[in-house]
Amino acid sequence: MSNHQQLTDSSKNKSILKILEPIGRNLGLTLFAMFALFPLVWMVICAFKSDAQMYNTVFVFQPTLENFRAVLIGTDYFKAFFQNLVVAGGAVIITVIAGVPCAYALARYNFKKKEDVAFQILSFKFAPEIMVILPIFLIFQKVGLYDTFFGLIWVYQLITMPLLIWVVRGYFEDISVEVEQAAQLDGYTWYEVFFKTLVPLIKPGMVAAALLAFIFAWNSFTFPLILSGFKIQTITITALRYIASDTVHYGQVAVASTIAVLPEVIVALFIQKHLVRGLSFGAVKG
Amino acid sequence: MAQIELENITKQFGDVKALNNVNLTVRDNEFFVLFGPAGAGKTTLLKTIAGAEFPEKGLVRVGGEIVNHVESKDRNVSMVFENYALYPNLSVFDNIASPMRSRLYKKDEEFIKTAVDKVTKMMKINHLLERKPSQLSNGQRQRVALGRCLVRTPNVFLMDEPLAHLDAKLRHFMRGELKEMQTSINSTTIYVTHDYMEAMSLADRIAVLNHGEIIQIGTAQEMYYTPCNEFVARLFGEPEINILEGKMYIEADDIYFKVLNQDVLLHPAQDTIEALRDAGTNSIHIGMRGNDMQFAFEKPGDEWMEGTVYANEPIGNKVIMTVLIADKKISLTCPNDTVAEMDQKVYVKFNMINAIYFNGETKEFITRNNMSRYTAKKEG
């Protein structure tokens, strides 16, 4: 009898545990999500607050679109947005076009100082931008690249290229040379081998790296601050303007930032599938 | 279908000579096997013919034309890679169809379907067509790779250990299929293996490679009965040939050996005596196959040597007994019902009529009984 009692007790405990476990897990995840998303939420909330209510309300306030009107209609925000898109997008496109062959060469061919070259490329990311900005500024002024799309896109390669090269190189190294040789024996020309056989295999890594590169380029602050400003203005620089000399218009900064984040969020959601797979290496072995 | 000729091929990887001055002619419609230990340069040789590797020196001819500067896609060769080299992003069907979809060897989809169907049925993988290579076992992958090679009708098939990862039964079956196919479609095939049974059963001719050099080219019979040196002799046959270090005594009208510090005198066959006299050394190594020895557990006579049983391994259709004579391990092939205790005394008699003689200093082949039979075959 007591034995039976114990049994049902333990099974009852088990069933309670079974209910509690997912609840606890979801609760934990929810808490973490709130913690992680709070800055974003706070930013969106601020975007709807008027300057008057900025400091004395938390969640309860009178929502207003005044900030949006001020930013979107009152300033040339859209121009900056578009120019940022051109610069960051252009930088990523050039990075992919130049970086993928570079990664292939570093993965496949043996040449002198190969590892040194690879490390040199990576080391571009080590130095803080502020360290190199002055010489670049002087050079750009001299050769007429200052305040041009081309100049910015070029210098953005420092940010975008190393990441892509190193990620994609790892992918190329994972593909055995024999796969390429087999494709050649099957009668494909080198560019068919590249586009039909290799590109599908490196695509996850390439897409993930390109997305991260895009985010870095989109958010870049130091380079556009120093190297442009009159003809070309990126969003990060424009957002500065709402910090006026007398007061900081937090609402307008929040609006500028919220809209600036949108393309990144949209692109990330779009290629989430690749992003998860892409940064976990060795996914193409087979 | 074409004749393949290699002339003075040398290929280097850094300081390592993968191929050293290789000369080779594979005749039209021949099934040619490259055989040798790991790292001998077999795969490099295949890739040189395929155009995946380019030799530093020498000429590669396919069907009489020099192809050193012809890209591999234009050589019209078909190859099975040792590591399969399947396209991970394509299904089994698409993998096998790939060579027929390239612009160079284009076929219409109807044709592709029947061709893939035929080859996958033969490989017994026709139930896997929709799968990706990552969802297959190694044996299945290997068959897909083989299938992709066989759907074409190239100048030459190059196969790099195409059966190595199959289970024994399937390997045996595929061996038969390959042989059958080779005779029915008349193709030149170069086949790399390190399994001597595969080599002997499939080959019209075999080339033994070691350290990037060709040691011997010949038929399976020649490899087995008249190996050009001890290295080749050791490669063929299971158990491995026993090489006995002997001392030759030449007397006026007699010639005999002593081996393994035993008093027993071994007399060579009559027709080998002349060659042995001319050997120029009295250190002779005697090659003795496991089935060229007799054994007994009671001493039948004076010409039998005494040893002890070191190991006794039944392997199904025979038993391999390892006998220790004067600290030298000798492997014998015994009938299936042989039972022996460890360290039991055993008496062994060498059947000198089948002995193969090697020069003890150079390890080169000297002679064997009934040479004319094997050399005659060579010329024919």
Interface residues (C-beta under 8 A of the other chain):
Chain A: S176 E178 V179 Q181 A182 A183 Q184 L185 D186 G187 Y188 T189 E192 T197 P200 L201 V284 K285 G286
Chain B: K47 A50 G51 A52 E71 S72 K73 R75 V77 S78 M79 F81 E82 N83 Y84 A85 L86 Y87 P88 N89 S98 P99 S102 R103 L104 Y105 K132 P133 S134 R148
